[in-house]
Amino acid sequence: MNLLMANGELEAARMGGHDIAAVLESLSAHYHQVMLLRDREGLSIAGMADHPALTREAVKSRRHRARVLARECPDR
């Protein structure tokens, strides 16, 4: 599973063996959802934006914020 992808690199590797599930669970629901749709389900940004409540811009913004929050998570 390619969790927390950034610039084509597996960012999870930078987490030094910390519990990725705990980090994802610490995210609010809308950030968690976007990360799972992209990294577990493999949906593209356009595919995620097909969801009625999401625009392409919202997806990109939420993915960016989720990665930043995951890096700062105290569970890391």
N, CA, C and O atoms as CSV, one atom per row, in Angstrom:
chain,resi,resn,atom,element,x,y,z
A,1,MET,N,N,0.846,-1.173,0.000
A,1,MET,CA,C,0.000,0.000,0.000
A,1,MET,C,C,0.889,1.232,0.000
A,1,MET,O,O,1.782,1.336,0.841
A,2,ASN,N,N,0.676,2.160,-0.907
A,2,ASN,CA,C,1.496,3.351,-1.026
A,2,ASN,C,C,0.903,4.511,-0.236
A,2,ASN,O,O,0.401,5.472,-0.817
A,3,LEU,N,N,0.963,4.421,1.070
A,3,LEU,CA,C,0.389,5.463,1.909
A,3,LEU,C,C,1.282,6.683,1.949
A,3,LEU,O,O,2.508,6.581,1.983
A,4,LEU,N,N,0.649,7.825,1.944
A,4,LEU,CA,C,1.321,9.106,2.093
A,4,LEU,C,C,2.344,9.364,0.992
A,4,LEU,O,O,3.469,9.784,1.260
A,5,MET,N,N,1.941,9.108,-0.238
A,5,MET,CA,C,2.829,9.340,-1.367
A,5,MET,C,C,3.049,10.824,-1.577
A,5,MET,O,O,2.109,11.617,-1.509
A,6,ALA,N,N,4.269,11.190,-1.827
A,6,ALA,CA,C,4.612,12.573,-2.145
A,6,ALA,C,C,5.734,12.550,-3.164
A,6,ALA,O,O,6.788,11.964,-2.920
A,7,ASN,N,N,5.516,13.177,-4.288
A,7,ASN,CA,C,6.519,13.281,-5.336
A,7,ASN,C,C,7.078,11.928,-5.757
A,7,ASN,O,O,8.274,11.795,-6.018
A,8,GLY,N,N,6.202,10.921,-5.823
A,8,GLY,CA,C,6.600,9.618,-6.309
A,8,GLY,C,C,7.408,8.787,-5.333
A,8,GLY,O,O,7.853,7.699,-5.697
A,9,GLU,N,N,7.617,9.250,-4.108
A,9,GLU,CA,C,8.375,8.488,-3.118
A,9,GLU,C,C,7.449,8.030,-2.012
A,9,GLU,O,O,6.497,8.730,-1.667
A,10,LEU,N,N,7.711,6.883,-1.462
A,10,LEU,CA,C,6.894,6.376,-0.375
A,10,LEU,C,C,7.265,7.112,0.898
A,10,LEU,O,O,8.270,6.805,1.539
A,11,GLU,N,N,6.447,8.078,1.253
A,11,GLU,CA,C,6.715,8.894,2.415
A,11,GLU,C,C,6.640,8.082,3.701
A,11,GLU,O,O,7.256,8.441,4.705
A,12,ALA,N,N,5.888,6.993,3.670
A,12,ALA,CA,C,5.789,6.145,4.857
A,12,ALA,C,C,7.170,5.645,5.274
A,12,ALA,O,O,7.407,5.413,6.460
A,13,ALA,N,N,8.077,5.477,4.324
A,13,ALA,CA,C,9.426,5.027,4.647
A,13,ALA,C,C,10.148,6.041,5.518
A,13,ALA,O,O,11.029,5.677,6.298
A,14,ARG,N,N,9.787,7.297,5.392
A,14,ARG,CA,C,10.399,8.348,6.197
A,14,ARG,C,C,9.881,8.356,7.628
A,14,ARG,O,O,10.426,9.045,8.490
A,15,MET,N,N,8.841,7.597,7.875
A,15,MET,CA,C,8.220,7.619,9.186
A,15,MET,C,C,8.959,6.732,10.175
A,15,MET,O,O,8.560,6.634,11.335
A,16,GLY,N,N,10.012,6.097,9.740
A,16,GLY,CA,C,10.871,5.357,10.635
A,16,GLY,C,C,10.196,4.212,11.370
A,16,GLY,O,O,10.485,3.978,12.543
A,17,GLY,N,N,9.305,3.498,10.700
A,17,GLY,CA,C,8.674,2.337,11.310
A,17,GLY,C,C,7.529,2.658,12.248
A,17,GLY,O,O,7.038,1.768,12.943
A,18,HIS,N,N,7.098,3.893,12.286
A,18,HIS,CA,C,5.978,4.254,13.151
A,18,HIS,C,C,4.687,3.673,12.593
A,18,HIS,O,O,4.615,3.319,11.416
A,19,ASP,N,N,3.690,3.576,13.423
A,19,ASP,CA,C,2.422,2.957,13.052
A,19,ASP,C,C,1.645,3.851,12.087
A,19,ASP,O,O,1.041,4.841,12.498
A,20,ILE,N,N,1.665,3.498,10.816
A,20,ILE,CA,C,0.999,4.289,9.785
A,20,ILE,C,C,-0.501,4.325,10.029
A,20,ILE,O,O,-1.141,5.356,9.822
A,21,ALA,N,N,-1.070,3.197,10.471
A,21,ALA,CA,C,-2.511,3.155,10.743
A,21,ALA,C,C,-2.887,4.170,11.818
A,21,ALA,O,O,-3.916,4.836,11.705
A,22,ALA,N,N,-2.077,4.292,12.844
A,22,ALA,CA,C,-2.360,5.253,13.917
A,22,ALA,C,C,-2.283,6.680,13.397
A,22,ALA,O,O,-3.075,7.537,13.790
A,23,VAL,N,N,-1.332,6.928,12.518
A,23,VAL,CA,C,-1.203,8.265,11.932
A,23,VAL,C,C,-2.437,8.580,11.097
A,23,VAL,O,O,-3.000,9.669,11.212
A,24,LEU,N,N,-2.864,7.638,10.258
A,24,LEU,CA,C,-4.045,7.863,9.425
A,24,LEU,C,C,-5.295,8.056,10.278
A,24,LEU,O,O,-6.133,8.906,9.977
A,25,GLU,N,N,-5.416,7.275,11.331
A,25,GLU,CA,C,-6.581,7.399,12.212
A,25,GLU,C,C,-6.602,8.743,12.935
A,25,GLU,O,O,-7.666,9.216,13.334
A,26,SER,N,N,-5.439,9.354,13.104
A,26,SER,CA,C,-5.384,10.644,13.790
A,26,SER,C,C,-5.885,11.786,12.901
A,26,SER,O,O,-6.192,12.871,13.396
A,27,LEU,N,N,-5.968,11.544,11.595
A,27,LEU,CA,C,-6.440,12.571,10.668
A,27,LEU,C,C,-7.957,12.707,10.760
A,27,LEU,O,O,-8.659,11.742,11.063
A,28,SER,N,N,-8.452,13.912,10.498
A,28,SER,CA,C,-9.903,14.087,10.464
A,28,SER,C,C,-10.470,13.293,9.284
A,28,SER,O,O,-9.744,12.933,8.357
A,29,ALA,N,N,-11.756,13.032,9.334
A,29,ALA,CA,C,-12.404,12.123,8.380
A,29,ALA,C,C,-12.172,12.518,6.927
A,29,ALA,O,O,-11.890,11.649,6.101
A,30,HIS,N,N,-12.281,13.800,6.587
A,30,HIS,CA,C,-12.149,14.167,5.171
A,30,HIS,C,C,-10.712,14.024,4.676
A,30,HIS,O,O,-10.508,13.742,3.495
A,31,TYR,N,N,-9.711,14.207,5.536
A,31,TYR,CA,C,-8.321,13.977,5.132
A,31,TYR,C,C,-8.057,12.473,5.020
A,31,TYR,O,O,-7.415,12.018,4.074
A,32,HIS,N,N,-8.547,11.726,5.970
A,32,HIS,CA,C,-8.382,10.281,5.981
A,32,HIS,C,C,-9.001,9.674,4.722
A,32,HIS,O,O,-8.400,8.817,4.074
A,33,GLN,N,N,-10.207,10.130,4.387
A,33,GLN,CA,C,-10.915,9.619,3.218
A,33,GLN,C,C,-10.110,9.831,1.936
A,33,GLN,O,O,-9.973,8.912,1.129
A,34,VAL,N,N,-9.584,11.025,1.749
A,34,VAL,CA,C,-8.837,11.329,0.530
A,34,VAL,C,C,-7.567,10.482,0.448
A,34,VAL,O,O,-7.218,9.991,-0.625
A,35,MET,N,N,-6.880,10.312,1.568
A,35,MET,CA,C,-5.671,9.491,1.561
A,35,MET,C,C,-5.996,8.041,1.198
A,35,MET,O,O,-5.278,7.421,0.413
A,36,LEU,N,N,-7.069,7.503,1.764
A,36,LEU,CA,C,-7.429,6.119,1.469
A,36,LEU,C,C,-7.906,5.943,0.028
A,36,LEU,O,O,-7.564,4.956,-0.624
A,37,LEU,N,N,-8.690,6.892,-0.465
A,37,LEU,CA,C,-9.176,6.786,-1.847
A,37,LEU,C,C,-8.004,6.796,-2.827
A,37,LEU,O,O,-8.016,6.056,-3.811
A,38,ARG,N,N,-7.014,7.608,-2.572
A,38,ARG,CA,C,-5.870,7.698,-3.475
A,38,ARG,C,C,-4.925,6.514,-3.305
A,38,ARG,O,O,-4.551,5.863,-4.280
A,39,ASP,N,N,-4.545,6.241,-2.063
A,39,ASP,CA,C,-3.469,5.292,-1.833
A,39,ASP,C,C,-3.928,3.844,-1.702
A,39,ASP,O,O,-3.175,2.940,-2.063
A,40,ARG,N,N,-5.104,3.596,-1.211
A,40,ARG,CA,C,-5.586,2.215,-1.106
A,40,ARG,C,C,-6.387,1.831,-2.341
A,40,ARG,O,O,-6.192,0.756,-2.907
A,41,GLU,N,N,-7.294,2.720,-2.758
A,41,GLU,CA,C,-8.170,2.407,-3.894
A,41,GLU,C,C,-7.535,2.755,-5.228
A,41,GLU,O,O,-7.987,2.279,-6.269
A,42,GLY,N,N,-6.489,3.583,-5.214
A,42,GLY,CA,C,-5.783,3.927,-6.432
A,42,GLY,C,C,-6.496,4.916,-7.331
A,42,GLY,O,O,-6.176,5.021,-8.515
A,43,LEU,N,N,-7.462,5.646,-6.782
A,43,LEU,CA,C,-8.185,6.625,-7.593
A,43,LEU,C,C,-7.299,7.818,-7.915
A,43,LEU,O,O,-6.486,8.246,-7.096
A,44,SER,N,N,-7.468,8.337,-9.103
A,44,SER,CA,C,-6.751,9.553,-9.493
A,44,SER,C,C,-7.443,10.758,-8.856
A,44,SER,O,O,-8.539,10.638,-8.307
A,45,ILE,N,N,-6.802,11.897,-8.934
A,45,ILE,CA,C,-7.424,13.120,-8.420
A,45,ILE,C,C,-8.728,13.374,-9.154
A,45,ILE,O,O,-9.728,13.744,-8.539
A,46,ALA,N,N,-8.725,13.178,-10.462
A,46,ALA,CA,C,-9.949,13.363,-11.241
A,46,ALA,C,C,-11.019,12.368,-10.816
A,46,ALA,O,O,-12.197,12.715,-10.730
A,47,GLY,N,N,-10.610,11.133,-10.551
A,47,GLY,CA,C,-11.560,10.112,-10.106
A,47,GLY,C,C,-12.178,10.451,-8.766
A,47,GLY,O,O,-13.374,10.242,-8.557
A,48,MET,N,N,-11.363,10.978,-7.849
A,48,MET,CA,C,-11.886,11.374,-6.548
A,48,MET,C,C,-12.799,12.585,-6.671
A,48,MET,O,O,-13.766,12.722,-5.922
A,49,ALA,N,N,-12.486,13.461,-7.617
A,49,ALA,CA,C,-13.283,14.669,-7.808
A,49,ALA,C,C,-14.649,14.366,-8.417
A,49,ALA,O,O,-15.509,15.246,-8.461
A,50,ASP,N,N,-14.862,13.142,-8.885
A,50,ASP,CA,C,-16.175,12.743,-9.384
A,50,ASP,C,C,-17.181,12.604,-8.248
A,50,ASP,O,O,-18.392,12.611,-8.470
A,51,HIS,N,N,-16.666,12.478,-7.032
A,51,HIS,CA,C,-17.543,12.419,-5.861
A,51,HIS,C,C,-18.291,13.742,-5.775
A,51,HIS,O,O,-17.675,14.796,-5.940
A,52,PRO,N,N,-19.602,13.726,-5.522
A,52,PRO,CA,C,-20.400,14.962,-5.550
A,52,PRO,C,C,-19.916,16.069,-4.613
A,52,PRO,O,O,-20.117,17.247,-4.906
A,53,ALA,N,N,-19.290,15.716,-3.504
A,53,ALA,CA,C,-18.890,16.726,-2.528
A,53,ALA,C,C,-17.466,17.231,-2.738
A,53,ALA,O,O,-17.003,18.083,-1.980
A,54,LEU,N,N,-16.762,16.725,-3.751
A,54,LEU,CA,C,-15.362,17.084,-3.939
A,54,LEU,C,C,-15.109,17.693,-5.304
A,54,LEU,O,O,-15.669,17.261,-6.312
A,55,THR,N,N,-14.268,18.688,-5.319
A,55,THR,CA,C,-13.758,19.233,-6.577
A,55,THR,C,C,-12.302,18.812,-6.698
A,55,THR,O,O,-11.697,18.359,-5.726
A,56,ARG,N,N,-11.751,18.960,-7.867
A,56,ARG,CA,C,-10.328,18.643,-8.080
A,56,ARG,C,C,-9.456,19.449,-7.127
A,56,ARG,O,O,-8.507,18.919,-6.548
A,57,GLU,N,N,-9.774,20.714,-6.966
A,57,GLU,CA,C,-8.998,21.590,-6.083
A,57,GLU,C,C,-9.105,21.143,-4.628
A,57,GLU,O,O,-8.118,21.176,-3.893
A,58,ALA,N,N,-10.296,20.727,-4.214
A,58,ALA,CA,C,-10.494,20.255,-2.832
A,58,ALA,C,C,-9.689,18.990,-2.580
A,58,ALA,O,O,-9.092,18.835,-1.515
A,59,VAL,N,N,-9.668,18.085,-3.551
A,59,VAL,CA,C,-8.911,16.840,-3.405
A,59,VAL,C,C,-7.425,17.149,-3.242
A,59,VAL,O,O,-6.777,16.626,-2.336
A,60,LYS,N,N,-6.885,17.996,-4.116
A,60,LYS,CA,C,-5.471,18.329,-4.052
A,60,LYS,C,C,-5.128,19.014,-2.734
A,60,LYS,O,O,-4.101,18.713,-2.125
A,61,SER,N,N,-5.967,19.914,-2.303
A,61,SER,CA,C,-5.740,20.624,-1.052
A,61,SER,C,C,-5.782,19.674,0.143
A,61,SER,O,O,-4.925,19.741,1.024
A,62,ARG,N,N,-6.770,18.799,0.171
A,62,ARG,CA,C,-6.899,17.857,1.290
A,62,ARG,C,C,-5.745,16.867,1.331
A,62,ARG,O,O,-5.261,16.531,2.412
A,63,ARG,N,N,-5.300,16.395,0.178
A,63,ARG,CA,C,-4.153,15.472,0.155
A,63,ARG,C,C,-2.911,16.157,0.684
A,63,ARG,O,O,-2.159,15.571,1.463
A,64,HIS,N,N,-2.688,17.399,0.264
A,64,HIS,CA,C,-1.524,18.139,0.747
A,64,HIS,C,C,-1.601,18.342,2.259
A,64,HIS,O,O,-0.632,18.085,2.974
A,65,ARG,N,N,-2.740,18.798,2.738
A,65,ARG,CA,C,-2.893,19.032,4.179
A,65,ARG,C,C,-2.773,17.740,4.972
A,65,ARG,O,O,-2.197,17.733,6.059
A,66,ALA,N,N,-3.308,16.651,4.445
A,66,ALA,CA,C,-3.216,15.359,5.132
A,66,ALA,C,C,-1.766,14.917,5.269
A,66,ALA,O,O,-1.366,14.417,6.320
A,67,ARG,N,N,-0.971,15.100,4.208
A,67,ARG,CA,C,0.447,14.731,4.285
A,67,ARG,C,C,1.179,15.578,5.310
A,67,ARG,O,O,2.005,15.066,6.065
A,68,VAL,N,N,0.879,16.877,5.340
A,68,VAL,CA,C,1.528,17.762,6.318
A,68,VAL,C,C,1.139,17.350,7.729
A,68,VAL,O,O,2.004,17.248,8.599
A,69,LEU,N,N,-0.146,17.110,7.975
A,69,LEU,CA,C,-0.604,16.705,9.301
A,69,LEU,C,C,-0.008,15.358,9.713
A,69,LEU,O,O,0.333,15.164,10.880
A,70,ALA,N,N,0.118,14.433,8.768
A,70,ALA,CA,C,0.683,13.123,9.075
A,70,ALA,C,C,2.148,13.249,9.484
A,70,ALA,O,O,2.609,12.546,10.383
A,71,ARG,N,N,2.872,14.139,8.826
A,71,ARG,CA,C,4.293,14.344,9.175
A,71,ARG,C,C,4.422,14.918,10.583
A,71,ARG,O,O,5.380,14.619,11.295
A,72,GLU,N,N,3.454,15.743,10.982
A,72,GLU,CA,C,3.503,16.402,12.283
A,72,GLU,C,C,2.828,15.593,13.402
A,72,GLU,O,O,2.838,16.011,14.560
A,73,CYS,N,N,2.255,14.460,13.064
A,73,CYS,CA,C,1.471,13.667,14.018
A,73,CYS,C,C,2.334,13.214,15.196
A,73,CYS,O,O,3.427,12.687,14.988
A,74,PRO,N,N,1.862,13.410,16.427
A,74,PRO,CA,C,2.633,12.963,17.596
A,74,PRO,C,C,2.738,11.445,17.690
A,74,PRO,O,O,3.616,10.943,18.393
A,75,ASP,N,N,1.869,10.695,17.003
A,75,ASP,CA,C,1.937,9.242,17.015
A,75,ASP,C,C,3.085,8.704,16.188
A,75,ASP,O,O,3.387,7.512,16.234
A,76,ARG,N,N,3.724,9.580,15.434
A,76,ARG,CA,C,4.855,9.163,14.599
A,76,ARG,C,C,5.971,8.832,15.493
A,76,ARG,O,O,7.044,8.452,15.026
